[in-house]
Amino acid sequence: MAKELPSAVLGSYDLIGFDERGVGNSTPVSCDLPTADRAAELNYPFPAPDGSITANLAFAHTVADDCAAAGGPYLADISTADSARDLDRIRAALGEHKISYLGNSYGTYLGQVYASLFPTHADHVVLDSTVAPGGVREGISLFSQGAAQTFPALAAYLAARDATLHLGATPAAVRATYFRLTADLDKSPLTLPDGLVFDGNSLRALTYSSLTNPSYYPLAAHAWQLAATRATAVPGGQSSQPSQSSPGLPLVIPDNFIAAQDAVICGDSAWPSDPSYYASRTAADRQRYPLTNGMSGNVWPCAFWHYRPTEPPVRPNPDGPRDVLMLQNLHDPDTAYAGARQTLLAFGHRAAMVTLDASGHGVDFTDPRVTGPLTAFLLTDRLPD
């Protein structure tokens, strides 16, 4: 953030980061998952091409069991509310009566919880790309809606480059190409030179990931061309000889990321364990948002987690000072605008939100539309109406 925040802000604030419990150097939790179970696309529970969630249920069981075996009872001590209490201990150790907070994505939920549990200790709270009230479980349920709202930006990017990409000359044609390519890969997956299998869900996951940042759009173009031509291609549409690497974003997620992510999500909210609950949710989500094929309604390891939450999810507390500034792109796949709106309403008079007609997950802190209200808030306490 030191590279992105306005100089006036940097001149008035000390920036302090910390590893939440279970993360990095704060007694990291582990699930000891094999590499195959840490494939990036598995972090999004896309159902089978026909909508079946049998494989997803089995995988969720496996991850929950492996995490319990490796992490043990420590998993029960990892939650956002506990991390908020840790954050207040940091405040006390610094000798400060109040601290300000800036969080992005999941970090916005930690900010919500801190401001709700410790309203008298929160000075200025800045939430960039805000999770829906109640935590990440609620945010996950909006993934498909966020993707549907963000996909047009990617489609416009690809259509504008049709002369070289040949993926569709209009956004509507690009959308049709997406469904054709995923269906083709569902029926006939492509084995890459490095041995990895590139199937319909691979393309769905990579496309979804690319929606989080416009700088990833060339990676999506590369993957789509690979699917269309069945030969490794480079961005720009020129064919090349098959490479020994697969297209796009990181293919394997670190074990601590998955372990801490699942521990927090499962520690914050109790998930139903009935498979039929997820089958019906996936079917409904699949019909309403075909781009993601039911992903955000599907099961997570939390359904079979070995440790139940010790307290209910913390929701925004409207009783407190007017001290929360929310910054939100209108088109965000991971923290959909609808969820941010819910949080804004739940905080009541305490919060104001600046929305930007932009796509991607996380606002641009160098954008004057952000720096203006951000600086005014942090230096003069002034929030937008």
Beta strands, then each sheet from edge to edge (+ up, - down):
strand 1: 99-104
strand 2: 122-128
strand 3: 190-191
strand 4: 197-198
strand 5: 324-331
strand 6: 351-359
sheet 1: 1+ 2+ 5+ 6+
sheet 2: 3+ 4-
end
